[in-house]
Amino acid sequence: MKAIVVGYGFMGKKVAAKVREQEDMDLLAVVSNFFDEPAPEPMYENLQGCYEVADVIIDFSHPSNLDMVLEYGLKNKTKLVLATTGYNQDQLNKIEEASQEIAIFQSYNTSLGIQMVTKILRTVSKELYDSGFDIEIIEKHHNQKIDAPSGTAKLIYDVIEEEVTNTRAVYDRSQTREKRKKEEVGIQAIRGGTIFGEHTIVFAGKDEVIEVTHNALSKEVFVQGAISAAKSLENKECGLYTLKTLY
């Protein structure tokens, strides 16, 4: 499987290194608007100048690169693994539209553990909510993360919302002086230090609390997840896939 990595920052370097280790993958090129160190493969500032044709692109860069990546993917029928965070709704719509012609995996979190968490939430969320449990989401990340709440926290809420249809997300209670409403799902973001990523779903009932927590201890879980996603797309012609639907 021939691959191009877009983004050569902290995550992009790790993904490129992991691709190089794969016996069934070949890293054709690396694309980034900034290189603080050389890559062994051809390096390009953008995909418009890249003449290599890949089977898959793995993108850990920035939302501003989406149009470039989609254009390349549609032109070359290249499958896409979009692991960048911070897409707006217009960009998500563009991804969905492009997926009618090519296979795209888009997720704010590529780890297997988060996939398992979503399965747990689908099993227990409605029953606990109907039994009187309140639901809150707490996410923690390093102090360099620019978006809040995290894309993974939004993914977790989306899963809960699909199971418990009358909920609504609440990001800030500082301006209200009233009791918590049953349908609220509070989403809190904590930023500090070098925390890789921790997500906790709290089910708070009468005299008992259940917590489901995923704690990423290194970035390797996201790298391996992106590689697995790329390989899983190999035999798919088109469609939009997520952690909920790819595996």
C-alpha positions in Angstrom: 0.0 0.0 0.0 1.6 3.3 -1.1 1.2 6.1 1.4 1.8 9.8 1.7 1.9 11.5 5.1 0.6 15.1 5.4 2.0 17.0 8.3 5.6 16.5 9.6 5.2 17.7 13.2 5.3 15.6 16.3 2.5 13.2 15.2 3.4 13.3 11.5 7.0 12.1 12.2 5.7 9.3 14.3 3.2 8.2 11.7 5.9 8.3 9.0 8.2 6.2 11.1 5.5 3.7 11.7 4.7 3.5 8.0 8.3 2.8 7.2 8.2 -0.2 9.6 5.3 -1.8 7.7 6.2 -4.6 5.4 3.0 -4.0 3.4 3.3 -0.2 3.1 5.6 2.1 1.2 6.0 5.8 2.2 6.2 7.7 -1.1 6.5 11.3 0.2 6.0 13.6 3.1 4.0 16.9 2.7 4.4 19.8 5.2 4.6 23.6 5.0 7.4 23.4 7.5 10.2 20.9 8.0 12.5 21.2 11.1 14.4 18.1 10.0 14.7 16.3 6.7 12.8 13.2 5.8 14.3 10.2 3.9 11.5 10.5 1.3 10.7 13.3 -1.1 9.5 16.4 0.8 6.9 18.8 -0.6 5.3 22.0 0.8 2.0 21.0 -0.7 0.2 18.2 -2.6 -0.1 20.3 -5.8 3.7 19.9 -6.2 3.6 16.2 -5.4 3.8 13.9 -8.5 3.7 10.6 -6.5 0.3 8.8 -6.6 -0.6 7.2 -3.4 -3.1 4.6 -2.4 -3.7 6.4 0.9 -3.0 9.7 2.6 -2.6 9.9 6.3 -3.2 13.5 7.5 -2.2 14.7 11.0 -1.7 18.3 10.0 -4.1 21.2 10.3 -7.8 21.8 9.2 -6.5 24.5 6.7 -5.0 21.7 4.6 -8.3 19.9 4.0 -9.2 21.4 0.6 -5.7 20.4 -0.6 -6.0 16.9 0.7 -9.6 16.4 -0.7 -8.5 17.7 -4.1 -5.7 15.3 -4.3 -7.8 12.4 -3.1 -10.6 13.0 -5.6 -8.2 13.6 -8.5 -6.2 10.4 -7.8 -8.9 8.2 -6.2 -6.7 8.1 -3.1 -8.2 6.9 0.2 -7.9 9.3 3.1 -7.3 8.9 6.8 -8.1 12.3 8.3 -6.9 12.4 11.9 -6.7 16.2 12.2 -8.8 17.9 14.9 -10.8 21.1 14.7 -12.8 20.8 11.5 -15.8 23.2 11.2 -19.2 22.1 10.0 -18.6 23.3 6.4 -15.4 21.2 6.3 -17.2 18.2 7.7 -19.8 18.7 4.9 -17.0 18.7 2.3 -15.6 15.5 3.7 -19.0 13.8 3.5 -19.5 15.0 -0.1 -16.1 13.7 -1.1 -16.8 10.3 0.5 -19.3 9.7 -2.2 -16.4 9.2 -4.6 -13.6 7.9 -2.4 -13.1 6.1 0.9 -12.5 8.4 3.8 -11.8 7.6 7.5 -12.3 10.7 9.7 -11.9 10.6 13.4 -10.6 13.0 16.1 -9.2 9.9 17.9 -7.8 6.8 16.2 -7.1 4.6 19.3 -8.6 1.2 19.7 -9.4 2.1 23.3 -11.8 4.9 22.4 -13.5 2.5 20.0 -14.1 0.2 22.9 -15.4 3.1 25.0 -18.0 4.0 22.4 -19.2 0.4 22.4 -19.5 0.5 26.2 -21.5 3.8 26.0 -23.9 2.3 23.4 -24.6 -0.5 25.8 -25.1 1.4 29.1 -25.9 5.0 28.4 -29.7 4.8 27.8 -30.3 2.3 30.6 -28.4 4.4 33.2 -30.0 7.7 32.0 -33.5 6.1 32.2 -32.5 4.9 35.7 -31.9 8.5 36.9 -28.2 8.8 36.3 -26.8 12.2 35.2 -24.1 12.1 32.5 -21.0 14.4 32.4 -17.9 14.3 30.2 -14.5 15.5 31.4 -11.5 15.7 29.1 -7.9 16.5 29.9 -5.1 17.5 27.5 -1.7 19.1 27.4 -1.3 22.9 27.5 -0.5 23.2 23.8 -3.8 21.9 22.5 -5.7 24.7 20.7 -9.2 23.4 20.5 -11.7 22.8 23.4 -13.5 20.7 24.0 -11.5 18.0 22.3 -12.8 16.3 19.2 -12.9 13.0 21.1 -15.2 14.6 23.8 -17.5 15.6 20.9 -17.4 12.1 19.5 -18.3 10.7 22.9 -21.2 13.1 23.3 -22.4 12.2 19.8 -22.5 8.5 20.7 -24.4 9.3 23.9 -26.8 11.6 22.0 -27.6 8.8 19.6 -28.6 6.5 22.4 -30.3 9.1 24.6 -32.0 11.4 22.1 -33.3 14.2 24.3 -29.9 15.3 25.7 -28.2 18.6 25.1 -24.5 19.5 25.5 -23.6 22.2 28.0 -20.1 23.7 27.9 -20.4 26.5 30.5 -22.6 26.9 33.5 -20.9 30.0 34.8 -23.6 32.4 33.6 -26.6 30.4 34.9 -27.9 30.2 38.5 -30.2 27.2 38.4 -30.2 23.5 39.1 -28.8 21.1 36.6 -31.5 19.9 34.1 -31.9 16.2 33.6 -31.2 16.4 29.8 -27.9 18.3 30.2 -24.6 16.5 29.5 -21.8 18.7 30.8 -18.6 18.7 28.8 -15.6 20.1 30.7 -12.1 20.8 29.2 -8.9 20.8 31.3 -5.6 21.9 29.9 -2.2 21.5 31.6 1.3 20.1 31.4 2.0 17.3 29.0 -1.2 15.2 29.5 -1.5 13.1 26.3 -5.2 12.7 26.5 -7.7 11.5 29.1 -11.5 11.2 28.7 -13.9 10.3 31.5 -17.6 9.7 31.2 -19.3 10.1 34.6 -22.7 8.5 35.3 -23.8 10.0 38.6 -26.8 8.4 40.3 -28.4 8.4 43.7 -25.6 7.4 46.2 -23.5 5.8 43.5 -21.2 6.9 40.7 -19.9 5.0 37.6 -17.0 6.3 35.6 -15.6 5.1 32.3 -12.1 6.4 31.6 -9.7 6.2 28.7 -6.2 7.4 29.4 -3.7 7.6 26.5 -0.3 7.1 28.0 1.5 7.9 24.8 0.8 9.1 21.2 1.7 5.6 19.9 -1.9 4.5 20.3 -3.1 7.1 17.9 -0.3 6.3 15.4 -1.1 2.6 15.4 -4.8 3.4 15.1 -4.2 5.5 12.0 -2.1 2.8 10.3 -4.8 0.2 11.1 -7.5 2.6 9.6 -5.4 3.0 6.4 -5.1 -0.7 5.9 -8.8 -1.2 6.6 -9.7 1.2 3.8 -7.7 -0.8 1.3 -10.6 -2.7 -0.1 -13.2 0.0 0.2 -14.2 2.0 -2.9 -16.0 4.9 -1.3 -17.8 5.9 1.9 -17.3 7.9 5.1 -16.0 5.8 8.0 -15.4 6.5 11.6 -14.3 4.5 14.7 -18.0 3.4 14.9 -18.3 2.0 11.4 -14.8 1.0 10.0 -14.1 -2.0 12.1 
